[in-house]
Amino acid sequence: MRSLALMMVVSAGTALAQPAPGVREGDTLYGAADLAALLSGQAVTFFDGGTARYAADGSYSYAYEGSDQLWTGTWEAGEGSAVCVAFDNGFARCDIYVSDGSRLVLITEQGDRFPAQEKAPI
């Protein structure tokens, strides 16, 4: 019984120590302050044509190239490289940004990776 309890504790510890889905060996995570400094006042454009704008005042917008639809809300950087957005429509999500050594990459909660094509001041 004792070995079963120890095995359960070790297994739980291993699960807790695993990185977020989509994070790969060699990815660099950001602390909250570093991520806020990296994104604040910047527009991040992805290869799929979408652009996320992280205003210095905490406002956020996302639009696809050629689309009239604009998603707006507020953003905040958190620990573990997390960037959380509260959309004006009531939806909220937290994703993470990492550096893969050559570029900035957004990783969704599901582990999908979206490399940034460009990061530029708003």
Backbone atoms as SQL, in Angstrom:
CREATE TABLE atoms (id INTEGER PRIMARY KEY, chain TEXT, resi INTEGER, resn TEXT, atom TEXT, x REAL, y REAL, z REAL);
INSERT INTO atoms VALUES
  (1, 'A', 1, 'MET', 'N', 0.824, -1.196, 0.000),
  (2, 'A', 1, 'MET', 'CA', 0.000, 0.000, 0.000),
  (3, 'A', 1, 'MET', 'C', 0.864, 1.255, 0.000),
  (4, 'A', 2, 'ARG', 'N', 1.947, 1.209, 0.820),
  (5, 'A', 2, 'ARG', 'CA', 2.821, 2.371, 0.900),
  (6, 'A', 2, 'ARG', 'C', 3.469, 2.666, -0.453),
  (7, 'A', 3, 'SER', 'N', 3.918, 1.635, -1.169),
  (8, 'A', 3, 'SER', 'CA', 4.552, 1.860, -2.472),
  (9, 'A', 3, 'SER', 'C', 3.549, 2.401, -3.489),
  (10, 'A', 4, 'LEU', 'N', 2.289, 1.998, -3.380),
  (11, 'A', 4, 'LEU', 'CA', 1.261, 2.526, -4.269),
  (12, 'A', 4, 'LEU', 'C', 1.053, 4.016, -4.020),
  (13, 'A', 5, 'ALA', 'N', 1.010, 4.418, -2.748),
  (14, 'A', 5, 'ALA', 'CA', 0.845, 5.838, -2.409),
  (15, 'A', 5, 'ALA', 'C', 2.034, 6.644, -2.910),
  (16, 'A', 6, 'LEU', 'N', 3.255, 6.131, -2.745),
  (17, 'A', 6, 'LEU', 'CA', 4.451, 6.832, -3.217),
  (18, 'A', 6, 'LEU', 'C', 4.428, 6.955, -4.733),
  (19, 'A', 7, 'MET', 'N', 4.023, 5.887, -5.413),
  (20, 'A', 7, 'MET', 'CA', 3.952, 5.922, -6.867),
  (21, 'A', 7, 'MET', 'C', 2.945, 6.978, -7.339),
  (22, 'A', 8, 'MET', 'N', 1.836, 7.116, -6.629),
  (23, 'A', 8, 'MET', 'CA', 0.835, 8.118, -6.992),
  (24, 'A', 8, 'MET', 'C', 1.384, 9.528, -6.809),
  (25, 'A', 9, 'VAL', 'N', 2.141, 9.763, -5.740),
  (26, 'A', 9, 'VAL', 'CA', 2.729, 11.082, -5.493),
  (27, 'A', 9, 'VAL', 'C', 3.763, 11.404, -6.557),
  (28, 'A', 10, 'VAL', 'N', 4.625, 10.449, -6.896),
  (29, 'A', 10, 'VAL', 'CA', 5.642, 10.671, -7.927),
  (30, 'A', 10, 'VAL', 'C', 4.975, 10.943, -9.268),
  (31, 'A', 11, 'SER', 'N', 3.942, 10.182, -9.605),
  (32, 'A', 11, 'SER', 'CA', 3.233, 10.400, -10.867),
  (33, 'A', 11, 'SER', 'C', 2.597, 11.777, -10.911),
  (34, 'A', 12, 'ALA', 'N', 1.988, 12.202, -9.811),
  (35, 'A', 12, 'ALA', 'CA', 1.364, 13.526, -9.762),
  (36, 'A', 12, 'ALA', 'C', 2.408, 14.611, -9.916),
  (37, 'A', 13, 'GLY', 'N', 3.560, 14.454, -9.286),
  (38, 'A', 13, 'GLY', 'CA', 4.632, 15.443, -9.402),
  (39, 'A', 13, 'GLY', 'C', 5.164, 15.536, -10.812),
  (40, 'A', 14, 'THR', 'N', 5.274, 14.403, -11.479),
  (41, 'A', 14, 'THR', 'CA', 5.746, 14.398, -12.864),
  (42, 'A', 14, 'THR', 'C', 4.762, 15.122, -13.765),
  (43, 'A', 15, 'ALA', 'N', 3.483, 14.894, -13.562),
  (44, 'A', 15, 'ALA', 'CA', 2.470, 15.556, -14.388),
  (45, 'A', 15, 'ALA', 'C', 2.493, 17.059, -14.177),
  (46, 'A', 16, 'LEU', 'N', 2.706, 17.496, -12.946),
  (47, 'A', 16, 'LEU', 'CA', 2.725, 18.925, -12.665),
  (48, 'A', 16, 'LEU', 'C', 3.952, 19.606, -13.250),
  (49, 'A', 17, 'ALA', 'N', 5.042, 18.876, -13.401),
  (50, 'A', 17, 'ALA', 'CA', 6.284, 19.476, -13.880),
  (51, 'A', 17, 'ALA', 'C', 6.346, 19.575, -15.401),
  (52, 'A', 18, 'GLN', 'N', 5.416, 18.956, -16.109),
  (53, 'A', 18, 'GLN', 'CA', 5.453, 18.977, -17.561),
  (54, 'A', 18, 'GLN', 'C', 5.078, 20.358, -18.089),
  (55, 'A', 19, 'PRO', 'N', 5.702, 20.759, -19.205),
  (56, 'A', 19, 'PRO', 'CA', 5.388, 22.076, -19.773),
  (57, 'A', 19, 'PRO', 'C', 3.990, 22.112, -20.373),
  (58, 'A', 20, 'ALA', 'N', 3.539, 23.311, -20.666),
  (59, 'A', 20, 'ALA', 'CA', 2.228, 23.509, -21.289),
  (60, 'A', 20, 'ALA', 'C', 2.206, 22.826, -22.654),
  (61, 'A', 21, 'PRO', 'N', 1.023, 22.407, -23.115),
  (62, 'A', 21, 'PRO', 'CA', 0.922, 21.791, -24.438),
  (63, 'A', 21, 'PRO', 'C', 1.494, 22.715, -25.515),
  (64, 'A', 22, 'GLY', 'N', 2.260, 22.141, -26.428),
  (65, 'A', 22, 'GLY', 'CA', 2.809, 22.921, -27.531),
  (66, 'A', 22, 'GLY', 'C', 4.184, 23.498, -27.278),
  (67, 'A', 23, 'VAL', 'N', 4.627, 23.539, -26.018),
  (68, 'A', 23, 'VAL', 'CA', 5.963, 24.055, -25.715),
  (69, 'A', 23, 'VAL', 'C', 6.972, 22.974, -26.073),
  (70, 'A', 24, 'ARG', 'N', 7.998, 23.357, -26.804),
  (71, 'A', 24, 'ARG', 'CA', 9.006, 22.413, -27.268),
  (72, 'A', 24, 'ARG', 'C', 10.331, 22.653, -26.566),
  (73, 'A', 25, 'GLU', 'N', 11.159, 21.621, -26.566),
  (74, 'A', 25, 'GLU', 'CA', 12.502, 21.762, -26.027),
  (75, 'A', 25, 'GLU', 'C', 13.208, 22.872, -26.805),
  (76, 'A', 26, 'GLY', 'N', 13.850, 23.777, -26.104),
  (77, 'A', 26, 'GLY', 'CA', 14.526, 24.899, -26.747),
  (78, 'A', 26, 'GLY', 'C', 13.709, 26.175, -26.753),
  (79, 'A', 27, 'ASP', 'N', 12.398, 26.090, -26.491),
  (80, 'A', 27, 'ASP', 'CA', 11.572, 27.296, -26.384),
  (81, 'A', 27, 'ASP', 'C', 11.953, 28.059, -25.120),
  (82, 'A', 28, 'THR', 'N', 11.954, 29.369, -25.206),
  (83, 'A', 28, 'THR', 'CA', 12.224, 30.227, -24.055),
  (84, 'A', 28, 'THR', 'C', 10.925, 30.876, -23.613),
  (85, 'A', 29, 'LEU', 'N', 10.583, 30.685, -22.332),
  (86, 'A', 29, 'LEU', 'CA', 9.394, 31.305, -21.748),
  (87, 'A', 29, 'LEU', 'C', 9.759, 32.676, -21.200),
  (88, 'A', 30, 'TYR', 'N', 8.771, 33.542, -21.058),
  (89, 'A', 30, 'TYR', 'CA', 8.957, 34.892, -20.531),
  (90, 'A', 30, 'TYR', 'C', 8.279, 35.021, -19.173),
  (91, 'A', 31, 'GLY', 'N', 8.855, 35.826, -18.302),
  (92, 'A', 31, 'GLY', 'CA', 8.178, 36.225, -17.078),
  (93, 'A', 31, 'GLY', 'C', 7.158, 37.298, -17.421),
  (94, 'A', 32, 'ALA', 'N', 6.272, 37.590, -16.474),
  (95, 'A', 32, 'ALA', 'CA', 5.188, 38.549, -16.728),
  (96, 'A', 32, 'ALA', 'C', 5.716, 39.922, -17.132),
  (97, 'A', 33, 'ALA', 'N', 6.703, 40.443, -16.412),
  (98, 'A', 33, 'ALA', 'CA', 7.223, 41.789, -16.715),
  (99, 'A', 33, 'ALA', 'C', 7.911, 41.822, -18.077),
  (100, 'A', 34, 'ASP', 'N', 8.690, 40.786, -18.385),
  (101, 'A', 34, 'ASP', 'CA', 9.376, 40.736, -19.683),
  (102, 'A', 34, 'ASP', 'C', 8.384, 40.610, -20.832),
  (103, 'A', 35, 'LEU', 'N', 7.345, 39.795, -20.644),
  (104, 'A', 35, 'LEU', 'CA', 6.342, 39.631, -21.693),
  (105, 'A', 35, 'LEU', 'C', 5.556, 40.918, -21.900),
  (106, 'A', 36, 'ALA', 'N', 5.212, 41.599, -20.802),
  (107, 'A', 36, 'ALA', 'CA', 4.495, 42.878, -20.917),
  (108, 'A', 36, 'ALA', 'C', 5.342, 43.892, -21.676),
  (109, 'A', 37, 'ALA', 'N', 6.636, 43.948, -21.374),
  (110, 'A', 37, 'ALA', 'CA', 7.528, 44.878, -22.071),
  (111, 'A', 37, 'ALA', 'C', 7.667, 44.508, -23.548),
  (112, 'A', 38, 'LEU', 'N', 7.681, 43.218, -23.846),
  (113, 'A', 38, 'LEU', 'CA', 7.824, 42.747, -25.221),
  (114, 'A', 38, 'LEU', 'C', 6.602, 43.078, -26.076),
  (115, 'A', 39, 'LEU', 'N', 5.394, 42.968, -25.492),
  (116, 'A', 39, 'LEU', 'CA', 4.161, 43.131, -26.264),
  (117, 'A', 39, 'LEU', 'C', 3.553, 44.523, -26.204),
  (118, 'A', 40, 'SER', 'N', 3.785, 45.251, -25.130),
  (119, 'A', 40, 'SER', 'CA', 3.125, 46.542, -24.926),
  (120, 'A', 40, 'SER', 'C', 3.438, 47.526, -26.050),
  (121, 'A', 41, 'GLY', 'N', 2.384, 48.031, -26.682),
  (122, 'A', 41, 'GLY', 'CA', 2.547, 48.985, -27.774),
  (123, 'A', 41, 'GLY', 'C', 2.953, 48.349, -29.092),
  (124, 'A', 42, 'GLN', 'N', 2.769, 47.031, -29.214),
  (125, 'A', 42, 'GLN', 'CA', 3.217, 46.310, -30.402),
  (126, 'A', 42, 'GLN', 'C', 2.056, 45.638, -31.136),
  (127, 'A', 43, 'ALA', 'N', 2.232, 45.497, -32.431),
  (128, 'A', 43, 'ALA', 'CA', 1.332, 44.710, -33.273),
  (129, 'A', 43, 'ALA', 'C', 2.095, 43.465, -33.701),
  (130, 'A', 44, 'VAL', 'N', 1.511, 42.302, -33.454),
  (131, 'A', 44, 'VAL', 'CA', 2.131, 41.035, -33.833),
  (132, 'A', 44, 'VAL', 'C', 1.319, 40.464, -34.996),
  (133, 'A', 45, 'THR', 'N', 1.974, 40.305, -36.145),
  (134, 'A', 45, 'THR', 'CA', 1.320, 39.775, -37.339),
  (135, 'A', 45, 'THR', 'C', 1.781, 38.341, -37.556),
  (136, 'A', 46, 'PHE', 'N', 0.823, 37.464, -37.822),
  (137, 'A', 46, 'PHE', 'CA', 1.094, 36.047, -38.000),
  (138, 'A', 46, 'PHE', 'C', 1.026, 35.677, -39.477),
  (139, 'A', 47, 'PHE', 'N', 1.569, 34.515, -39.821),
  (140, 'A', 47, 'PHE', 'CA', 1.610, 34.076, -41.205),
  (141, 'A', 47, 'PHE', 'C', 0.229, 33.792, -41.784),
  (142, 'A', 48, 'ASP', 'N', -0.789, 33.603, -40.925),
  (143, 'A', 48, 'ASP', 'CA', -2.146, 33.369, -41.434),
  (144, 'A', 48, 'ASP', 'C', -2.863, 34.665, -41.789),
  (145, 'A', 49, 'GLY', 'N', -2.178, 35.810, -41.634),
  (146, 'A', 49, 'GLY', 'CA', -2.762, 37.099, -41.979),
  (147, 'A', 49, 'GLY', 'C', -3.406, 37.824, -40.823),
  (148, 'A', 50, 'GLY', 'N', -3.454, 37.204, -39.658),
  (149, 'A', 50, 'GLY', 'CA', -4.025, 37.860, -38.486),
  (150, 'A', 50, 'GLY', 'C', -3.023, 38.771, -37.802),
  (151, 'A', 51, 'THR', 'N', -3.533, 39.849, -37.199),
  (152, 'A', 51, 'THR', 'CA', -2.687, 40.775, -36.448),
  (153, 'A', 51, 'THR', 'C', -3.311, 41.039, -35.090),
  (154, 'A', 52, 'ALA', 'N', -2.526, 40.801, -34.047),
  (155, 'A', 52, 'ALA', 'CA', -2.929, 41.098, -32.673),
  (156, 'A', 52, 'ALA', 'C', -2.238, 42.390, -32.260),
  (157, 'A', 53, 'ARG', 'N', -3.011, 43.332, -31.732),
  (158, 'A', 53, 'ARG', 'CA', -2.459, 44.619, -31.292),
  (159, 'A', 53, 'ARG', 'C', -2.594, 44.723, -29.781),
  (160, 'A', 54, 'TYR', 'N', -1.440, 44.860, -29.122),
  (161, 'A', 54, 'TYR', 'CA', -1.365, 44.950, -27.665),
  (162, 'A', 54, 'TYR', 'C', -1.020, 46.387, -27.292),
  (163, 'A', 55, 'ALA', 'N', -2.020, 47.208, -27.061),
  (164, 'A', 55, 'ALA', 'CA', -1.785, 48.623, -26.761),
  (165, 'A', 55, 'ALA', 'C', -1.188, 48.781, -25.365),
  (166, 'A', 56, 'ALA', 'N', -0.411, 49.839, -25.199),
  (167, 'A', 56, 'ALA', 'CA', 0.230, 50.125, -23.915),
  (168, 'A', 56, 'ALA', 'C', -0.785, 50.386, -22.810),
  (169, 'A', 57, 'ASP', 'N', -1.995, 50.822, -23.165),
  (170, 'A', 57, 'ASP', 'CA', -3.031, 51.091, -22.156),
  (171, 'A', 57, 'ASP', 'C', -3.810, 49.832, -21.763),
  (172, 'A', 58, 'GLY', 'N', -3.415, 48.669, -22.289),
  (173, 'A', 58, 'GLY', 'CA', -4.075, 47.414, -21.949),
  (174, 'A', 58, 'GLY', 'C', -5.190, 47.014, -22.893),
  (175, 'A', 59, 'SER', 'N', -5.498, 47.863, -23.876),
  (176, 'A', 59, 'SER', 'CA', -6.531, 47.481, -24.842),
  (177, 'A', 59, 'SER', 'C', -5.928, 46.520, -25.873),
  (178, 'A', 60, 'TYR', 'N', -6.794, 45.730, -26.476),
  (179, 'A', 60, 'TYR', 'CA', -6.378, 44.671, -27.389),
  (180, 'A', 60, 'TYR', 'C', -7.322, 44.639, -28.582),
  (181, 'A', 61, 'SER', 'N', -6.782, 44.317, -29.744),
  (182, 'A', 61, 'SER', 'CA', -7.625, 44.061, -30.909),
  (183, 'A', 61, 'SER', 'C', -6.969, 42.999, -31.775),
  (184, 'A', 62, 'TYR', 'N', -7.813, 42.265, -32.488),
  (185, 'A', 62, 'TYR', 'CA', -7.335, 41.232, -33.395),
  (186, 'A', 62, 'TYR', 'C', -8.157, 41.300, -34.666),
  (187, 'A', 63, 'ALA', 'N', -7.481, 41.271, -35.791),
  (188, 'A', 63, 'ALA', 'CA', -8.159, 41.313, -37.088),
  (189, 'A', 63, 'ALA', 'C', -7.394, 40.459, -38.083),
  (190, 'A', 64, 'TYR', 'N', -8.147, 39.867, -39.016),
  (191, 'A', 64, 'TYR', 'CA', -7.539, 39.162, -40.137),
  (192, 'A', 64, 'TYR', 'C', -7.389, 40.126, -41.299),
  (193, 'A', 65, 'GLU', 'N', -6.309, 39.983, -42.035),
  (194, 'A', 65, 'GLU', 'CA', -6.077, 40.808, -43.218),
  (195, 'A', 65, 'GLU', 'C', -7.238, 40.638, -44.196),
  (196, 'A', 66, 'GLY', 'N', -7.780, 41.759, -44.660),
  (197, 'A', 66, 'GLY', 'CA', -8.861, 41.732, -45.626),
  (198, 'A', 66, 'GLY', 'C', -10.240, 41.523, -45.035),
  (199, 'A', 67, 'SER', 'N', -10.335, 41.447, -43.707),
  (200, 'A', 67, 'SER', 'CA', -11.630, 41.245, -43.054),
  (201, 'A', 67, 'SER', 'C', -12.070, 42.526, -42.369),
  (202, 'A', 68, 'ASP', 'N', -13.373, 42.760, -42.362),
  (203, 'A', 68, 'ASP', 'CA', -13.921, 43.915, -41.652),
  (204, 'A', 68, 'ASP', 'C', -14.177, 43.606, -40.184),
  (205, 'A', 69, 'GLN', 'N', -14.087, 42.333, -39.800),
  (206, 'A', 69, 'GLN', 'CA', -14.374, 41.938, -38.425),
  (207, 'A', 69, 'GLN', 'C', -13.176, 42.245, -37.528),
  (208, 'A', 70, 'LEU', 'N', -13.464, 42.827, -36.366),
  (209, 'A', 70, 'LEU', 'CA', -12.431, 43.197, -35.400),
  (210, 'A', 70, 'LEU', 'C', -12.858, 42.693, -34.032),
  (211, 'A', 71, 'TRP', 'N', -11.999, 41.920, -33.385),
  (212, 'A', 71, 'TRP', 'CA', -12.257, 41.455, -32.028),
  (213, 'A', 71, 'TRP', 'C', -11.491, 42.363, -31.077),
  (214, 'A', 72, 'THR', 'N', -12.174, 42.915, -30.091),
  (215, 'A', 72, 'THR', 'CA', -11.552, 43.865, -29.171),
  (216, 'A', 72, 'THR', 'C', -11.726, 43.399, -27.732),
  (217, 'A', 73, 'GLY', 'N', -10.854, 43.918, -26.873),
  (218, 'A', 73, 'GLY', 'CA', -10.909, 43.585, -25.457),
  (219, 'A', 73, 'GLY', 'C', -9.745, 44.212, -24.723),
  (220, 'A', 74, 'THR', 'N', -9.338, 43.563, -23.646),
  (221, 'A', 74, 'THR', 'CA', -8.178, 44.010, -22.871),
  (222, 'A', 74, 'THR', 'C', -7.224, 42.833, -22.705),
  (223, 'A', 75, 'TRP', 'N', -5.949, 43.143, -22.532),
  (224, 'A', 75, 'TRP', 'CA', -4.942, 42.098, -22.390),
  (225, 'A', 75, 'TRP', 'C', -4.111, 42.327, -21.143),
  (226, 'A', 76, 'GLU', 'N', -3.517, 41.225, -20.663),
  (227, 'A', 76, 'GLU', 'CA', -2.643, 41.283, -19.501),
  (228, 'A', 76, 'GLU', 'C', -1.627, 40.156, -19.601),
  (229, 'A', 77, 'ALA', 'N', -0.370, 40.461, -19.295),
  (230, 'A', 77, 'ALA', 'CA', 0.680, 39.447, -19.271),
  (231, 'A', 77, 'ALA', 'C', 0.714, 38.807, -17.892),
  (232, 'A', 78, 'GLY', 'N', 0.976, 37.501, -17.860),
  (233, 'A', 78, 'GLY', 'CA', 1.047, 36.774, -16.600),
  (234, 'A', 78, 'GLY', 'C', 2.295, 35.911, -16.540),
  (235, 'A', 79, 'GLU', 'N', 2.451, 35.212, -15.435),
  (236, 'A', 79, 'GLU', 'CA', 3.599, 34.322, -15.264),
  (237, 'A', 79, 'GLU', 'C', 3.508, 33.146, -16.227),
  (238, 'A', 80, 'GLY', 'N', 4.637, 32.497, -16.435),
  (239, 'A', 80, 'GLY', 'CA', 4.661, 31.335, -17.306),
  (240, 'A', 80, 'GLY', 'C', 4.456, 31.674, -18.761),
  (241, 'A', 81, 'SER', 'N', 4.786, 32.906, -19.138),
  (242, 'A', 81, 'SER', 'CA', 4.705, 33.347, -20.528),
  (243, 'A', 81, 'SER', 'C', 3.270, 33.537, -21.014),
  (244, 'A', 82, 'ALA', 'N', 2.322, 33.625, -20.076),
  (245, 'A', 82, 'ALA', 'CA', 0.902, 33.719, -20.437),
  (246, 'A', 82, 'ALA', 'C', 0.498, 35.135, -20.811),
  (247, 'A', 83, 'VAL', 'N', -0.313, 35.229, -21.844),
  (248, 'A', 83, 'VAL', 'CA', -0.980, 36.484, -22.188),
  (249, 'A', 83, 'VAL', 'C', -2.476, 36.164, -22.215),
  (250, 'A', 84, 'CYS', 'N', -3.222, 36.886, -21.390),
  (251, 'A', 84, 'CYS', 'CA', -4.660, 36.633, -21.266),
  (252, 'A', 84, 'CYS', 'C', -5.432, 37.806, -21.847),
  (253, 'A', 85, 'VAL', 'N', -6.464, 37.483, -22.598),
  (254, 'A', 85, 'VAL', 'CA', -7.306, 38.490, -23.234),
  (255, 'A', 85, 'VAL', 'C', -8.745, 38.287, -22.769),
  (256, 'A', 86, 'ALA', 'N', -9.357, 39.371, -22.306),
  (257, 'A', 86, 'ALA', 'CA', -10.787, 39.391, -21.983),
  (258, 'A', 86, 'ALA', 'C', -11.464, 40.176, -23.100),
  (259, 'A', 87, 'PHE', 'N', -12.207, 39.472, -23.941),
  (260, 'A', 87, 'PHE', 'CA', -12.852, 40.114, -25.085),
  (261, 'A', 87, 'PHE', 'C', -14.106, 40.860, -24.653),
  (262, 'A', 88, 'ASP', 'N', -14.438, 41.895, -25.386),
  (263, 'A', 88, 'ASP', 'CA', -15.622, 42.703, -25.085),
  (264, 'A', 88, 'ASP', 'C', -16.920, 41.897, -25.179),
  (265, 'A', 89, 'ASN', 'N', -16.906, 40.783, -25.913),
  (266, 'A', 89, 'ASN', 'CA', -18.108, 39.953, -26.054),
  (267, 'A', 89, 'ASN', 'C', -18.293, 38.973, -24.892),
  (268, 'A', 90, 'GLY', 'N', -17.395, 39.023, -23.888),
  (269, 'A', 90, 'GLY', 'CA', -17.500, 38.164, -22.717),
  (270, 'A', 90, 'GLY', 'C', -16.615, 36.934, -22.755),
  (271, 'A', 91, 'PHE', 'N', -16.061, 36.598, -23.910),
  (272, 'A', 91, 'PHE', 'CA', -15.158, 35.459, -24.043),
  (273, 'A', 91, 'PHE', 'C', -13.789, 35.844, -23.500),
  (274, 'A', 92, 'ALA', 'N', -13.073, 34.893, -22.931),
  (275, 'A', 92, 'ALA', 'CA', -11.714, 35.142, -22.443),
  (276, 'A', 92, 'ALA', 'C', -10.843, 33.941, -22.772),
  (277, 'A', 93, 'ARG', 'N', -9.559, 34.198, -22.950),
  (278, 'A', 93, 'ARG', 'CA', -8.617, 33.116, -23.218),
  (279, 'A', 93, 'ARG', 'C', -7.229, 33.508, -22.751),
  (280, 'A', 94, 'CYS', 'N', -6.427, 32.508, -22.435),
  (281, 'A', 94, 'CYS', 'CA', -5.021, 32.706, -22.102),
  (282, 'A', 94, 'CYS', 'C', -4.194, 31.799, -22.999),
  (283, 'A', 95, 'ASP', 'N', -3.243, 32.380, -23.690),
  (284, 'A', 95, 'ASP', 'CA', -2.292, 31.653, -24.513),
  (285, 'A', 95, 'ASP', 'C', -0.907, 31.980, -23.975),
  (286, 'A', 96, 'ILE', 'N', 0.119, 31.425, -24.587),
  (287, 'A', 96, 'ILE', 'CA', 1.472, 31.783, -24.173),
  (288, 'A', 96, 'ILE', 'C', 2.290, 32.196, -25.390),
  (289, 'A', 97, 'TYR', 'N', 3.276, 33.042, -25.131),
  (290, 'A', 97, 'TYR', 'CA', 4.267, 33.402, -26.136),
  (291, 'A', 97, 'TYR', 'C', 5.599, 32.824, -25.704),
  (292, 'A', 98, 'VAL', 'N', 6.332, 32.276, -26.664),
  (293, 'A', 98, 'VAL', 'CA', 7.689, 31.799, -26.426),
  (294, 'A', 98, 'VAL', 'C', 8.581, 32.317, -27.547),
  (295, 'A', 99, 'SER', 'N', 9.877, 32.251, -27.311),
  (296, 'A', 99, 'SER', 'CA', 10.843, 32.455, -28.385),
  (297, 'A', 99, 'SER', 'C', 11.378, 31.078, -28.736),
  (298, 'A', 100, 'ASP', 'N', 11.370, 30.738, -30.015),
  (299, 'A', 100, 'ASP', 'CA', 11.905, 29.435, -30.418),
  (300, 'A', 100, 'ASP', 'C', 13.374, 29.536, -30.822),
  (301, 'A', 101, 'GLY', 'N', 13.989, 30.666, -30.522),
  (302, 'A', 101, 'GLY', 'CA', 15.386, 30.892, -30.863),
  (303, 'A', 101, 'GLY', 'C', 15.550, 31.776, -32.075),
  (304, 'A', 102, 'SER', 'N', 14.534, 31.799, -32.949),
  (305, 'A', 102, 'SER', 'CA', 14.627, 32.649, -34.131),
  (306, 'A', 102, 'SER', 'C', 13.430, 33.576, -34.285),
  (307, 'A', 103, 'ARG', 'N', 12.322, 33.240, -33.629),
  (308, 'A', 103, 'ARG', 'CA', 11.139, 34.099, -33.758),
  (309, 'A', 103, 'ARG', 'C', 10.217, 33.926, -32.562),
  (310, 'A', 104, 'LEU', 'N', 9.279, 34.852, -32.470),
  (311, 'A', 104, 'LEU', 'CA', 8.243, 34.827, -31.452),
  (312, 'A', 104, 'LEU', 'C', 7.139, 33.872, -31.909),
  (313, 'A', 105, 'VAL', 'N', 6.646, 33.034, -30.995),
  (314, 'A', 105, 'VAL', 'CA', 5.619, 32.046, -31.331),
  (315, 'A', 105, 'VAL', 'C', 4.497, 32.124, -30.303),
  (316, 'A', 106, 'LEU', 'N', 3.257, 32.231, -30.780),
  (317, 'A', 106, 'LEU', 'CA', 2.080, 32.155, -29.918),
  (318, 'A', 106, 'LEU', 'C', 1.649, 30.696, -29.856),
  (319, 'A', 107, 'ILE', 'N', 1.400, 30.194, -28.645),
  (320, 'A', 107, 'ILE', 'CA', 0.916, 28.831, -28.458),
  (321, 'A', 107, 'ILE', 'C', -0.442, 28.910, -27.770),
  (322, 'A', 108, 'THR', 'N', -1.459, 28.344, -28.413),
  (323, 'A', 108, 'THR', 'CA', -2.814, 28.386, -27.856),
  (324, 'A', 108, 'THR', 'C', -2.939, 27.414, -26.689),
  (325, 'A', 109, 'GLU', 'N', -4.055, 27.527, -25.973),
  (326, 'A', 109, 'GLU', 'CA', -4.334, 26.617, -24.858),
  (327, 'A', 109, 'GLU', 'C', -4.346, 25.160, -25.310),
  (328, 'A', 110, 'GLN', 'N', -4.688, 24.915, -26.569),
  (329, 'A', 110, 'GLN', 'CA', -4.729, 23.557, -27.110),
  (330, 'A', 110, 'GLN', 'C', -3.358, 23.069, -27.581),
  (331, 'A', 111, 'GLY', 'N', -2.362, 23.950, -27.601),
  (332, 'A', 111, 'GLY', 'CA', -1.023, 23.567, -28.016),
  (333, 'A', 111, 'GLY', 'C', -0.697, 23.877, -29.463),
  (334, 'A', 112, 'ASP', 'N', -1.598, 24.542, -30.177),
  (335, 'A', 112, 'ASP', 'CA', -1.320, 24.932, -31.563),
  (336, 'A', 112, 'ASP', 'C', -0.325, 26.084, -31.573),
  (337, 'A', 113, 'ARG', 'N', 0.637, 26.028, -32.472),
  (338, 'A', 113, 'ARG', 'CA', 1.708, 27.023, -32.553),
  (339, 'A', 113, 'ARG', 'C', 1.495, 27.942, -33.753),
  (340, 'A', 114, 'PHE', 'N', 1.618, 29.249, -33.502),
  (341, 'A', 114, 'PHE', 'CA', 1.488, 30.258, -34.553),
  (342, 'A', 114, 'PHE', 'C', 2.707, 31.173, -34.507),
  (343, 'A', 115, 'PRO', 'N', 3.684, 30.931, -35.392),
  (344, 'A', 115, 'PRO', 'CA', 4.861, 31.805, -35.407),
  (345, 'A', 115, 'PRO', 'C', 4.508, 33.196, -35.915),
  (346, 'A', 116, 'ALA', 'N', 5.130, 34.181, -35.311),
  (347, 'A', 116, 'ALA', 'CA', 4.915, 35.567, -35.732),
  (348, 'A', 116, 'ALA', 'C', 5.758, 35.850, -36.966),
  (349, 'A', 117, 'GLN', 'N', 5.155, 36.518, -37.909),
  (350, 'A', 117, 'GLN', 'CA', 5.866, 36.950, -39.106),
  (351, 'A', 117, 'GLN', 'C', 6.588, 38.258, -38.827),
  (352, 'A', 118, 'GLU', 'N', 5.938, 39.104, -38.010),
  (353, 'A', 118, 'GLU', 'CA', 6.489, 40.430, -37.734),
  (354, 'A', 118, 'GLU', 'C', 5.945, 40.943, -36.403),
  (355, 'A', 119, 'LYS', 'N', 6.771, 41.702, -35.694),
  (356, 'A', 119, 'LYS', 'CA', 6.347, 42.443, -34.507),
  (357, 'A', 119, 'LYS', 'C', 6.812, 43.868, -34.721),
  (358, 'A', 120, 'ALA', 'N', 5.870, 44.814, -34.665),
  (359, 'A', 120, 'ALA', 'CA', 6.200, 46.210, -34.956),
  (360, 'A', 120, 'ALA', 'C', 5.398, 47.126, -34.041),
  (361, 'A', 121, 'PRO', 'N', 5.920, 48.315, -33.780),
  (362, 'A', 121, 'PRO', 'CA', 5.167, 49.273, -32.958),
  (363, 'A', 121, 'PRO', 'C', 3.824, 49.615, -33.594),
  (364, 'A', 122, 'ILE', 'N', 2.839, 49.836, -32.734),
  (365, 'A', 122, 'ILE', 'CA', 1.505, 50.229, -33.210),
  (366, 'A', 122, 'ILE', 'C', 1.570, 51.658, -33.714);
